Structure formats: C-alpha cells, structure tokens
Amino acid sequence: MFRNPEQFLQEKLTKKYLSINTIRDGVIAALLIALQSRETRKNKLPPKEQWTNDKGREIRTRASEAFASVGAPFEYPSLPQLQSVTEALKTIYFWTDFSEKEKETFNTTCQSLYSKFDDD
C-alpha cells in the first residue's frame, strides 16, 4: 500500500485541506510508522519493504473491519467515524505496548490530519 509511509504523510501534511479518504490513509500510514518504530525497538522487524507492504495491507483490512463494525463506509466515513476507528485500531494493535514518544507522534499526526478535513 505504501512504499514510503513517511513521505506519504509529509506530502499530505503540507496540504491545506484533505479529503476524508486521504485522512484515513494518513491515519493508516501514521499507525504503520508507529508499528515500525515499536517493532524496531523490540528488534523484531523483518526486511522493511516486505514488512511495510504486508503490515500496510493488514492494517487496511483491520480498519475496513472496524469501519464495518460501526456501520461506516470504508471509502467515505464521517470524521467522527474515522476518529472512532482510529481508537479501535489503537486497541487492535496493543496501544499500551507503544512508547510515550510513539503515542505522542501518532496522536499529533492524527490531529494534524483531522484538522485538514474539508467537508465541502
């Protein structure tokens, strides 16, 4: 899904407004980066490119399931639905195992993405 999640986020965070599906993809990229950091810290990260591809697909599948569980469409959820799914993803991926820095970076990135939502 993402060749370079860091670059994807950098590009999106420079924009003034973002669509909800771009914000959703940004949240997935931010979670992927946080998971990479956590796995690297625990010395469990296999070759990065393969891991990134596999984990990105897995996160997208889990996010799709989480959207379905709250009755929200994956492609165009509302911002509150996306925020709810973001919280569900934290639980799915064992938020308590993340470092404070990883949590802060993820939360700050998500807030920045949410603030760029243009619902017009």
N, C-alpha and C positions, 0 to 999 in steps of 0.2 A: 504494500500500500504506500509506504513512504520510503523513498530511497534515502532521504536525509530529513528526519523529522525536525531537527534544529533549524535547518534552512527554511523549511516549510513554515514554521512558526515565525521566524524572523520576518519573512516576506509578509505574512498575514498581519503581524502586529504593527507594521508600518502603514497599513491602510487606515483610512478614516472610518469607513463603515464596512461591515461584513454581513453576508447572508447567514441565516441560521445553520444551513448545512456546512458552510465553511467554518463557522464557530464550532460545530460538532466535530468536524475533522481536526480542528485545532486542539480541542479537548483530548481527543484520542492521541494526537501527536504528543501533547504535554504528558499524558499518562505513560506513553511509550518511553519518553525521555526519563521520567521518574523511575520507571521499572528498570531501564538500562542502568541508571545510577545505582539503584538498590542491588541489582544482580552483580554489577561490577564490584561494588563494595563487599559483597559476600563471596567474590571470586567464583561466580557460577555462570558467567556469561560465555556461551559458545561463540563461534565466529560471528562478528557483529552483523554483517549483511544478512546472513541467513536468519539469525535470531530476530532482527528487526522485521524482516518480511513475515516470518511465522507469527511473532508476537503481535504485529500490527493486524494481521488477519484475525487472530484470536480475540483481540480487544474489540474489533469491529463486530464480530459475531456476538460477543457478550453484550456489547452496547445495544445491538439490534434486539437481543432477547430482553434486555432491561427496558427498552422503549416499548416493546410489545406488552410487557408485564404492567406498564402504567397506561396502556391504551393509547400510546402516542406513535405517530408515524416516524419511522427512522429518517426518511428524507427531509421532512419539513416539520419538525416538532416545534412547539412553542418554546420560548426561552425558559419559562418555569419547568416545563417537562425536561428540557435538556439539563437544567440545574439539578433536578431530581435524579436523573440518570447518572449524572456526574457523581452524586453522593453514593448511588448504588454501586458504581464502578469502584469507588474507594473501598467499599466493603468487600466486593468480589476479589479485589487484589490486595487484601490484608493491609489496610492503611496503617495499622499500628506497627507494621514492620518497616515503614519508611522513616528515614531520619528527619529531624525537625527541618533541616535545610531543604530536603526533597519535598516535604509537605508544603513549606512556605513557597518554594519556587512554583510548584504545581498550582497552589491556590492563587497566587499572584497572577500567574499566566492566565488561568481561567477567568479571573475577574477582569483582566485586561481584554480578553476576548469577548466576554459578555457585554462589556461597556461599548463595544463597537457594533452591537446589533442594530441594524436599520430595518425596522418593521414596516417601512412604507412600501 
